Amino acid sequence: MFAADPDAAAVIAATACMDIGWDFVPEVEELRSAFKSGGVEECRSLLERKRDEWKTVPLNVAVIGNSGVGKSSFINAIRRLTGDDKGAAQVGVKETTVDIESYPHPSNPLLKFWDLPGVGTDRFPRATYLSQIEVDRYDFFLLITADRFTENDTWLGSEILKQDKKYFFVRTKIGIDISNNRKSHPKTHNEEAVMKVIRESTQQHLKKNGCEDVPMFLVDSYKLKTFEFEKLEHQLIEDFPKLKKAALVLSLQSTSKEMIQLKVAELRSRMWKQACLSAAATAIPVPGMSLVADYAIVTQEAEFYHMQLGLDETSLKRYAKLTRTDYRQLKSVVHRSVSCQLFGMGGIRHLVEKYAGPLVRSTSAAVEEGSRFIPLIGSFIAAPLSFGGTYYALKLVLDKMEGTALEVIQCAAESVATDSHED
């Protein structure tokens, strides 16, 4: 099935024109080893494990701060939940965080946000704090305040760094600060000036405590698009441990142009695996089997794209609620963009047939697409029609869904902008 190893020049040339990253090359080597040890079945098993590997990766984010700084609201916001939703952290109920609690993300139960008490209290003194919270459990730390960061906060930051882990400082409730300034200075209020004062004073305080190089974000958990909440999410992805970054991208929800682009990049990196599965399914050509296998794989993957990009009914309703946008308006954007009723598997199949069906059945186009990969995968593409057709069909479907998701974000932008100027 596999040909001789491609030389470095061929790998570089082929990779440069594909929607894949450099991780592709070592994964191909894994496929070669799998084939040597177990043939086609071992290759298929490996591809399926690689495709779904992100679902098995535990992700733990510690949210640390004193009582009243807005940790519960933040944890709900980053999971795109309101206080009324099932599984939401209780807001404004407990006066003090006395227990360590975890809150799983609704899209991925292995992504957990941990509500941790601030350091320096009678129950959580500095001397035992790191052992009490089990510091090694967490991948990342978010140190939160609604006013100014204390000496205990900056001490904790330095201790976290000693553990070879990363953290951000997060200043919450910025919307309240802006609103109060507007009420106090109705004639001279300037939102940008207020933000600048808050940022500079916070940075000066952190600098005095040796934390000037640590990222700091000004957020409001009820106005996610107005300040720096989404910027924080994107930076969290960039700074997350490398092996867990893909899992985080596929766990968070598509509520911004930048997040959609991150997800699309990750989804594109899966396409060659799906195409290989298609080729493996037809490694021994059987008349008619290629088309059936290709269509099933494309449809199943299209459903995954659909949910990842927030185009399913549940995601659209959640996004409409969070942005105070009319759900029916967002729904009409989706249907208009894809020219069909997209909800449900029937809608997904219709979309696949409309945009990718002709390609899956197009011998010349599929072979041309598959031939681009031959320098990398060699004769694993025993069925170039199957590989190329599946790969390019997925590309067409993902391109269409990406454009539709961006239209949804744009549609909601005006409502969000209006809401951000309300008290």
C-alpha positions in Angstrom: 0.0 0.0 0.0 2.8 2.5 0.9 5.4 3.4 -1.6 9.1 4.2 -0.8 9.6 7.1 1.7 9.3 10.5 -0.1 12.4 12.6 -0.1 12.5 15.9 1.9 12.1 18.1 -1.1 9.0 16.4 -2.2 7.5 16.6 1.3 8.2 20.3 1.5 6.8 21.0 -2.0 3.6 19.0 -1.4 2.9 20.3 2.1 3.3 23.9 0.9 0.1 23.7 -1.2 -2.1 21.8 1.1 -4.5 22.6 3.9 -2.4 20.7 6.4 0.3 21.6 9.0 3.7 20.1 9.6 2.3 17.6 12.0 1.1 15.8 8.9 4.5 14.5 8.1 5.2 12.5 11.4 1.6 11.3 11.4 2.2 9.8 7.9 5.2 8.0 9.4 2.9 6.5 12.0 0.6 5.3 9.3 3.5 3.6 7.6 4.5 1.8 10.8 0.8 0.8 11.3 0.6 -0.7 7.9 3.8 -2.7 8.4 2.5 -4.1 11.6 -1.2 -4.6 10.8 -2.0 -3.7 7.2 -5.1 -1.7 6.2 -7.1 -2.5 9.3 -4.4 -1.2 11.6 -4.1 2.0 9.5 -7.9 2.5 9.7 -7.9 2.0 13.4 -5.0 4.5 13.8 -6.7 7.1 11.7 -9.9 6.9 13.7 -8.0 7.3 16.9 -6.1 10.3 15.6 -9.3 11.9 14.3 -11.1 11.6 17.7 -8.0 12.0 19.9 -9.1 15.5 21.1 -12.1 14.0 22.9 -9.9 12.1 25.3 -7.6 15.0 26.4 -8.3 16.4 29.9 -8.1 20.2 30.0 -8.1 22.0 33.4 -8.2 25.8 33.8 -7.9 27.3 37.3 -9.9 30.5 38.0 -8.5 32.1 41.1 -9.7 35.1 43.0 -11.3 36.4 46.2 -15.0 36.6 46.9 -17.0 39.0 44.9 -14.6 39.5 42.0 -16.9 37.7 39.5 -15.4 34.3 39.2 -18.7 32.5 38.8 -19.9 34.9 36.2 -16.6 34.5 34.3 -16.8 30.7 34.4 -20.4 30.8 33.0 -19.4 33.3 30.3 -16.4 31.4 29.0 -18.7 28.3 28.8 -21.4 30.6 27.1 -23.9 29.9 29.8 -26.2 32.2 31.7 -27.0 31.8 35.4 -30.3 30.1 34.4 -28.8 27.3 32.3 -28.3 23.8 33.6 -24.8 23.3 35.0 -24.1 27.1 35.5 -22.0 28.3 38.4 -24.2 30.0 41.0 -23.8 33.7 40.9 -24.3 36.0 43.9 -25.3 33.1 46.2 -22.2 32.3 48.3 -20.4 35.1 50.0 -17.1 33.3 50.0 -15.6 30.4 48.0 -14.8 27.8 50.6 -14.8 24.7 48.4 -12.9 23.9 45.2 -15.5 23.2 42.5 -15.1 22.2 38.8 -17.5 23.2 36.0 -17.3 21.2 32.8 -17.8 22.9 29.4 -21.1 21.9 27.8 -19.4 20.9 24.5 -16.6 18.9 26.2 -16.9 17.4 29.7 -13.1 17.0 29.8 -12.6 20.8 29.6 -13.1 21.9 33.2 -12.9 25.4 34.8 -12.1 25.2 38.5 -13.4 27.8 40.9 -10.5 28.3 43.4 -10.5 30.6 46.5 -8.0 33.4 46.7 -4.7 32.9 48.5 -4.0 34.3 52.0 -7.1 33.5 53.9 -7.2 31.7 57.2 -8.3 28.5 55.4 -6.0 28.9 52.4 -2.7 30.5 53.7 0.3 31.0 51.5 2.3 28.3 53.2 0.0 25.5 52.2 -2.0 27.0 49.3 -0.3 25.3 46.4 -0.6 21.8 48.0 -4.2 22.5 49.0 -5.3 23.4 45.4 -3.2 20.6 43.9 -1.3 23.0 41.6 0.0 20.3 39.3 -3.6 19.4 38.3 -4.1 22.5 36.2 -2.9 23.4 32.7 -3.4 27.1 33.0 -4.3 29.8 35.7 -6.5 32.9 35.4 -6.0 35.2 38.4 -9.1 37.4 38.6 -9.9 40.7 40.4 -12.6 43.3 40.1 -10.4 46.1 41.6 -6.7 45.8 41.9 -4.4 42.8 42.2 -3.1 42.2 45.7 0.3 41.2 46.9 -1.0 37.7 47.4 -2.1 37.6 43.8 1.3 38.6 42.4 3.0 36.2 44.9 0.8 33.4 43.5 1.7 34.3 40.0 5.4 34.0 40.7 4.9 30.7 42.4 2.9 29.4 39.4 5.8 30.3 37.1 8.1 28.3 39.3 5.9 25.3 38.5 6.5 25.9 34.8 2.9 26.8 34.2 1.4 30.0 32.6 -1.2 32.4 33.9 -3.0 35.6 33.0 -4.3 38.5 35.1 -8.0 39.2 34.4 -9.7 42.5 35.6 -13.4 41.9 35.6 -16.6 44.1 35.8 -15.2 46.7 33.4 -18.7 47.4 32.2 -19.7 48.6 35.7 -16.7 50.9 35.8 -17.6 52.4 32.4 -21.3 52.8 33.4 -20.4 54.4 36.7 -18.1 56.9 35.0 -20.8 57.7 32.5 -23.2 58.5 35.3 -20.7 60.5 37.2 -19.5 62.5 34.2 -22.3 62.6 31.7 -20.8 65.6 29.8 -17.1 64.6 29.7 -17.4 60.8 29.8 -15.1 59.0 27.3 -15.0 55.2 27.3 -11.6 54.9 25.8 -10.1 57.3 28.3 -11.6 55.3 31.2 -10.3 52.1 29.8 -6.8 53.7 29.4 -6.8 54.8 33.1 -7.8 51.4 34.3 -5.3 49.6 32.1 -2.4 51.9 33.0 -3.1 51.9 36.8 -3.4 48.1 36.8 -0.2 47.7 34.7 1.7 50.0 37.1 0.6 48.0 40.1 1.7 44.8 38.5 5.0 46.2 37.4 5.7 47.2 41.0 5.3 43.6 41.9 7.4 42.2 39.2 4.6 41.0 36.9 4.9 43.5 34.0 5.5 40.8 31.4 2.3 38.8 32.3 -0.7 39.3 29.9 -3.5 41.3 31.5 -7.1 41.5 30.1 -10.0 43.9 30.9 -13.2 42.0 30.6 -16.9 42.0 31.5 -18.6 38.7 31.7 -21.9 40.2 30.5 -20.5 42.1 27.5 -18.3 39.5 25.8 -17.8 41.4 22.6 -17.3 44.9 24.0 -14.0 44.6 25.8 -11.3 41.9 25.8 -13.1 38.7 26.7 -12.7 37.2 23.2 -9.1 38.4 23.0 -8.4 36.6 26.3 -9.9 33.3 24.8 -7.7 33.6 21.7 -4.6 34.2 23.8 -5.5 31.3 26.1 -5.5 29.1 23.0 -2.1 30.4 21.8 -0.5 29.9 25.3 -2.1 26.6 26.1 0.2 23.6 26.2 0.9 22.5 22.6 -0.4 19.0 22.9 -3.7 20.3 24.3 -4.3 23.3 22.0 -6.3 21.4 19.4 -8.6 20.0 22.1 -9.2 23.5 23.5 -10.0 24.9 20.0 -12.6 22.2 19.3 -14.1 22.6 22.8 -14.7 26.3 22.9 -17.7 27.8 20.9 -17.6 29.8 17.7 -18.7 33.3 18.8 -16.2 35.5 17.0 -14.5 35.7 13.6 -11.2 34.8 15.1 -12.5 31.7 16.8 -14.1 30.6 13.6 -10.8 30.9 11.8 -9.0 28.9 14.5 -11.6 26.2 14.3 -11.5 26.1 10.5 -7.8 25.7 10.6 -8.1 22.8 13.0 -10.9 21.2 10.9 -8.9 21.5 7.7 -6.1 19.5 9.4 -8.5 16.6 9.8 -9.5 16.4 6.2 -6.6 14.3 5.0 -7.3 11.7 7.8 -10.9 11.4 6.6 -9.8 11.1 3.0 -7.3 8.4 4.1 -10.2 6.5 5.8 -12.1 6.7 2.6 -9.1 5.3 0.6 -8.6 2.6 3.2 -12.3 1.6 2.9 -11.8 1.1 -0.8 -8.2 -0.2 -0.7 -9.6 -3.3 -2.5 -11.8 -1.6 -5.2 -15.4 -2.9 -5.3 -17.7 -1.4 -7.9 -20.0 1.2 -6.3 -18.4 0.9 -2.9 -16.1 4.0 -3.2 -19.1 6.4 -3.8 -21.0 4.9 -0.8 -18.0 5.1 1.6 -17.1 8.6 0.4 -20.6 10.0 0.8 -21.0 8.5 4.3 -17.7 9.9 5.5 -18.3 13.4 4.0 -21.8 13.6 5.5 -20.6 12.5 9.0 -17.7 15.0 8.9 -20.0 17.8 7.6 -22.2 17.3 10.7 -19.2 17.8 12.8 -18.3 21.0 11.0 -21.9 22.1 11.4 -21.8 21.9 15.2 -18.2 23.2 15.5 -19.0 26.4 13.7 -22.2 27.0 15.7 -24.7 26.5 12.8 -26.9 23.9 14.6 -30.1 25.0 16.2 -28.9 24.8 19.8 -25.8 26.9 19.1 -27.7 29.5 17.2 -30.2 29.9 20.0 -27.5 30.2 22.6 -25.6 32.8 20.5 -28.8 34.8 19.8 -29.5 34.9 23.6 -25.9 35.9 24.5 -25.9 38.7 21.8 -29.5 39.8 22.3 -30.1 39.0 18.6 -33.4 37.7 17.2 -32.8 34.0 16.7 -35.1 33.9 13.7 -32.8 36.5 12.0 -29.8 34.3 12.5 -31.6 31.3 11.3 -32.7 33.1 8.2 -29.0 34.0 7.5 -28.0 30.3 7.7 -30.8 29.2 5.4 -30.2 32.0 2.9 -26.5 31.3 2.8 -26.7 27.6 2.1 -29.9 27.8 0.1 -31.5 25.0 2.1 -32.9 24.1 5.5 -29.7 23.1 7.3 -31.0 21.8 10.6 -31.0 18.0 11.2 -29.3 15.3 9.3 -31.6 15.7 6.4 -30.4 19.2 6.0 -26.7 18.2 6.3 -27.2 15.5 3.6 -28.9 18.0 1.3 -26.0 20.4 1.8 -23.4 17.7 1.0 -25.3 16.7 -2.1 -25.7 20.3 -3.3 -22.1 21.4 -2.9 -20.0 18.3 -2.9 -22.0 15.5 -4.5 -21.0 16.3 -8.1 -17.3 16.4 -7.0 -17.4 13.0 -5.3 -18.7 11.6 -8.6 -16.2 13.5 -10.7 -13.4 11.2 -11.6 -11.0 13.8 -13.1 -11.3 16.3 -10.3 -11.0 13.7 -7.6 -7.9 12.1 -9.2 -6.3 15.5 -9.6 -6.9 16.3 -6.0 -5.6 12.9 -4.8 -2.5 13.1 -6.9 -1.2 16.2 -4.9 -0.8 13.9 -1.9 1.1 11.1 -3.7 4.6 12.5 -2.9 3.6 12.4 0.8 1.5 9.2 1.2 2.6 7.3 -1.8 0.6 4.3 -2.8 -1.6 4.5 0.3 -3.8 6.3 -2.2 -4.6 3.0 -3.8 -7.9 4.6 -4.7 -7.0 8.1 -5.8 -10.6 8.7 -6.9 -11.8 7.9 -3.4 -9.1 9.9 -1.5 -9.2 13.0 -3.8 -13.0 13.1 -4.0 -13.5 12.8 -0.3 -10.8 15.4 0.5 -12.0 18.0 -2.0 -15.7 17.4 -1.1 -14.9 18.1 2.5 -13.0 21.2 1.5 -16.0 22.6 -0.5 -18.4 21.9 2.4 -16.1 23.5 5.0 -15.6 26.5 2.9 -19.3 27.0 2.6 -19.9 26.5 6.3 -17.1 28.9 7.2 -18.6 31.6 5.0 -22.1 31.0 6.6 -20.7 31.1 10.1 -19.0 34.5 9.4 -22.2 35.8 8.1 -24.0 34.9 11.3 -21.3 36.7 13.3 -21.6 39.8 11.1 -25.4 39.7 11.4 -25.2 39.7 15.2 -22.6 42.5 15.4 -25.0 45.4 15.1 -27.1 44.1 18.0 -24.0 43.6 20.1 -22.7 47.1 19.3 -26.1 48.6 20.4 -26.2 46.5 23.5 -22.6 47.5 24.5 -23.6 51.2 24.8 -26.5 50.4 27.2 -26.1 50.9 30.9 
